[in-house]
């Protein structure tokens, strides 16, 4: 079987990406051994999958207008790009439906003859390739722009309260801190502890009501710092005390009574 001396034509790779069986035996053989062509086909296929999937998605959260403005600038569009997220997809949508679903339609298509057939086929392919590469560019820019916007939102942290954790008599010199932050849909307590404790014991973080009538465990503190998600059912204005205890490895889930540090949350 003859082997290709150059890489596959971009048109062939594009048509393969959308599911067209257009590669010759020699091209198939080349594709199976060429890392570059494999990578290009894989990238184009991912773009097609992303485009087709976007058409089917519903109830997506729309990024603000500044995101689409940036996309328009990056792609050189004269009008705002993809305000509904479908412009690039629509360019290739009709072209993807290349196989007739009715056998009689297929026969009718093959029966057409004339000088316009070949040019029309070439125009269809050129339009398809252009559409796919527009989609690829759009997906890349959308990924950067929307991804950056999403990360910025996720990085927004609001501090709600804090506490200085003071040492108990049995642990002189120990000190710690607790900071309550709102991160997205979660309320998190960031705990830090500096203390000499038995390496064979555990440090457990607790929330306690001001009158010590109720207590809940948030989990074990591994190392000197840790983050603990506060259950939605817990009101921190009631469970206002943050406590870190020294817990022996004895299988008893209750508080050992050996608190290392404790402090009351001060809400901003």
JOUR-V214431 format. One line per field, one symbol per residue. ss: DSSP state (@ for helix, = for strand, . for the rest). phi: phi as a letter, one per 20 degrees, with the letter a starting at -180 (. if undefined). burial: + if it has 24 or more other ideal C-beta (glycine too) atoms within 12 Angstrom, else -. A space follows every 50 residues. Layout:
ss->???
phi->???
burial->???
//
This chain:
ss->.........@@@@@@@@.......@@@@@@@@@.@@@@@@@@@@@@@@@@ @@@@@@........@@@@@@@@@@@...........@@@@@@@@@@.... ..@@@@@@@@@....@@@@@@@@@@@@@@@@@@@@@@@@@@@@@@@@@@@ @@@@@.===========.@@@...=========..=========...... .=======......======....=====...........=======... ........======.==.
phi->.fdfeceffgfffffffeoeedffgfffffffcdfffgffffffffffff fffffefclffeffgfffffffffemfecgelfdmcgffffdgfffeedf edgfffffffffcqfeffgffffffffffgffffffffffffffffffff ffffffcdedabbeeefegfcfnfbabccecdcmeddcdedcccaecffe dddddcdcfgemecbceepeeemecaccfegfeeeffeeeedcddedfec mefeffndfebbaefdef
burial->-------+-+++++++++-+--+---+--++-----+--++-+++-++-+ ++-++-------+---++-+++--+-----++--+++++-+++-++---- -----------------------++--++-+++++++++-++--++--+- ---------++++-++++--+--++++++++-----+++++++-+-+--- -+++++++------+++++-+----+++-+---+-+--+++++++++--- ----++-++++++++---
//
